[in-house]
Structure formats: structure tokens, C-alpha cells
């Protein structure tokens, strides 16, 4: 397993320690640490990520542990897609911290109602104001 850390500033030693502790708790053997100095560079163009992928391709490692999702992905959907690609290639990717990177904004729209639903709602609202007749018998046609 390879530990991968990337940050726009200096790599925080506590993040590296978290990754090591995460791997040790699962009895994963760490074969190396890959580091990158910038997360603004696309992942496939980062030297540290290439080192991690080469270790997996060569069979020296079976997966990558990173401190958090933001080190390898912009949003949770991208992280999940990257995990799926890794699994498809016979490896794994996991993050120590469960906090998600910036989420894709969700735009909530009012539910659309069909014409029939709107008419039904009008009838129900009108019927609510009708007087309640108790004990009356209705004739069937």
C-alpha cells in the first residue's frame, strides 16, 4: 500500500501520521510515501500520483491511502469515480478522514404537479369547507 499526500502548502506531518496509523490499524504494509506539492494540478499530471500508480502497476502495492478526499478529487462524486476506476484495475483507494471535499451544489426545485394533481388539490381544499352531514342516507343511481 502506498500513502499519498498532496497539499498546496507544506504537507502536514500529522496528515502523514494519520495515514500511517490508518494503515497500521488494518495491518497494511506501507511500501512507500508519494508526495505532491499542489492539489490544483490535475491528478494524472502529478509526479507523486504517478509514483503511486507505478507501484500498483509493478505489483509492489495493492492500493493507495490518502489523508482526505480533497487530495485526489474535487468532489465526492469524483472521489467515488476514482475509487471505482482503482477497483476495476485491481487496486483500492481510501481516505483516512471521512470529511468530503467541496460538494457539488444541489439545486432544489419545487415538485412539479400534473394538472390532475392540481385539480385534485382544488377539490380537496373546496371539500374541506363543505358542511359535514351525519346520519344522512344517499341514494345510489
C-alpha positions as CSV (number, residue, x, y, z in Angstrom):
1,X,0.0,0.0,0.0
2,X,1.2,3.5,-0.9
3,X,0.5,6.6,1.2
4,X,-0.3,9.6,-1.0
5,X,-0.3,13.1,0.4
6,X,-0.7,16.4,-1.5
7,X,-1.3,19.9,-0.4
8,X,-0.9,23.4,-1.8
9,X,1.2,24.3,1.2
10,X,3.7,22.1,3.0
11,X,2.5,18.6,3.7
12,X,1.3,18.5,7.3
13,X,3.2,15.8,9.2
14,X,0.0,15.0,11.2
15,X,-1.7,14.0,7.9
16,X,1.1,11.6,7.1
17,X,1.0,10.2,10.6
18,X,-2.8,9.7,10.3
19,X,-2.3,7.8,7.1
20,X,0.4,5.6,8.7
21,X,-1.9,4.9,11.7
22,X,-4.8,4.2,9.5
23,X,-2.8,1.6,7.5
24,X,-1.2,0.1,10.7
25,X,-4.6,-0.4,12.3
26,X,-5.5,-2.5,9.3
27,X,-2.2,-4.4,9.2
28,X,-1.4,-3.0,5.7
29,X,2.2,-2.9,4.7
30,X,3.3,0.5,3.6
31,X,5.8,0.3,0.7
32,X,6.2,4.0,0.2
33,X,5.0,7.5,0.5
34,X,4.2,9.6,-2.6
35,X,4.0,13.4,-2.2
36,X,2.9,16.2,-4.3
37,X,3.1,19.9,-3.5
38,X,0.0,21.1,-5.3
39,X,-3.6,19.9,-5.5
40,X,-4.6,22.4,-8.2
41,X,-2.7,20.3,-10.8
42,X,-4.8,17.6,-12.4
43,X,-4.2,14.3,-10.7
44,X,-2.9,12.4,-13.7
45,X,-0.2,15.1,-14.1
46,X,1.2,14.9,-10.6
47,X,4.5,13.2,-10.1
48,X,3.6,11.8,-6.7
49,X,0.4,10.2,-8.1
50,X,2.4,8.7,-11.0
51,X,4.8,7.1,-8.5
52,X,1.9,5.6,-6.6
53,X,0.3,4.2,-9.8
54,X,3.7,2.8,-10.9
55,X,4.0,0.9,-7.5
56,X,0.5,-0.5,-8.1
57,X,1.3,-1.4,-11.8
58,X,4.5,-3.1,-10.7
59,X,2.7,-5.2,-8.1
60,X,4.6,-3.6,-5.2
61,X,1.4,-2.1,-3.8
62,X,-2.3,-3.0,-3.8
63,X,-3.8,0.3,-3.0
64,X,-3.5,4.0,-2.0
65,X,-4.3,5.6,1.3
66,X,-4.7,9.4,1.4
67,X,-5.4,11.7,4.3
68,X,-8.6,13.1,2.8
69,X,-10.7,13.0,-0.4
70,X,-9.7,16.6,-1.3
71,X,-6.1,15.4,-2.0
72,X,-7.3,13.4,-5.1
73,X,-10.7,14.8,-6.0
74,X,-12.7,18.0,-6.3
75,X,-15.9,16.5,-5.0
76,X,-17.3,13.3,-3.6
77,X,-18.6,12.1,-7.0
78,X,-15.1,12.4,-8.5
79,X,-13.6,10.6,-5.5
80,X,-16.1,7.7,-5.9
81,X,-15.5,7.5,-9.6
82,X,-11.7,7.3,-8.9
83,X,-12.3,4.6,-6.4
84,X,-14.3,2.6,-9.0
85,X,-11.5,3.0,-11.5
86,X,-9.0,1.8,-9.0
87,X,-11.1,-1.3,-8.1
88,X,-11.5,-2.0,-11.8
89,X,-7.7,-2.1,-12.1
90,X,-7.4,-4.4,-9.2
91,X,-6.4,-1.9,-6.5
92,X,-8.1,0.3,-3.9
93,X,-8.2,3.9,-2.8
94,X,-9.3,5.1,0.6
95,X,-9.2,8.3,2.6
96,X,-8.4,8.4,6.4
97,X,-10.8,11.3,7.0
98,X,-14.4,10.9,6.1
99,X,-14.9,14.6,5.6
100,X,-15.9,15.2,2.0
101,X,-14.3,17.8,-0.2
102,X,-16.4,20.6,-1.6
103,X,-19.7,19.1,-2.5
104,X,-21.4,19.6,-5.8
105,X,-24.2,22.0,-5.1
106,X,-27.7,20.6,-5.2
107,X,-30.4,22.8,-6.6
108,X,-33.7,22.1,-5.0
109,X,-36.6,22.6,-7.3
110,X,-40.3,22.7,-6.3
111,X,-42.0,19.4,-7.1
112,X,-43.9,19.6,-10.4
113,X,-47.5,18.6,-10.2
114,X,-49.6,17.4,-13.0
115,X,-52.8,19.1,-14.0
116,X,-54.7,16.2,-12.4
117,X,-52.9,16.6,-9.1
118,X,-53.6,20.4,-9.1
119,X,-57.3,19.8,-9.8
120,X,-57.5,17.1,-7.1
121,X,-55.9,19.6,-4.7
122,X,-58.5,22.2,-5.5
123,X,-61.4,19.8,-5.0
124,X,-59.9,18.6,-1.7
125,X,-59.5,22.2,-0.5
126,X,-63.1,23.1,-1.5
127,X,-64.4,19.9,0.0
128,X,-62.8,20.8,3.3
129,X,-65.1,23.7,3.7
130,X,-68.3,21.7,2.9
131,X,-70.6,21.1,5.9
132,X,-70.4,17.7,7.4
133,X,-73.7,15.8,7.1
134,X,-74.0,13.0,9.6
135,X,-76.7,10.3,9.5
136,X,-77.9,11.2,6.0
137,X,-78.6,8.5,3.5
138,X,-77.5,8.8,0.0
139,X,-79.4,7.3,-2.9
140,X,-77.4,5.3,-5.4
141,X,-78.1,5.9,-9.0
